[in-house]
Amino acid sequence: MRIYIAAFNAEEGAEYNSENCWVAADLFKNQDGVKTRFWCEPAEKED
């Protein structure tokens, strides 16, 4: 099962957003007792 947690879409661009996403994912998964996996993916572009 996959559950959407957040979007990182700052104007600074994809690299900036990816870095922030991975920082957040690491903070989530490094909490005591957390067994859930967190990862980052590029978002689908909106028209």
Secondary structure, 3 states (H helix, E strand, C coil): CCCCCCCCCCCCCHHHHHHHHHHHHHHHHCCCCCCCCCCCCCCCCCC
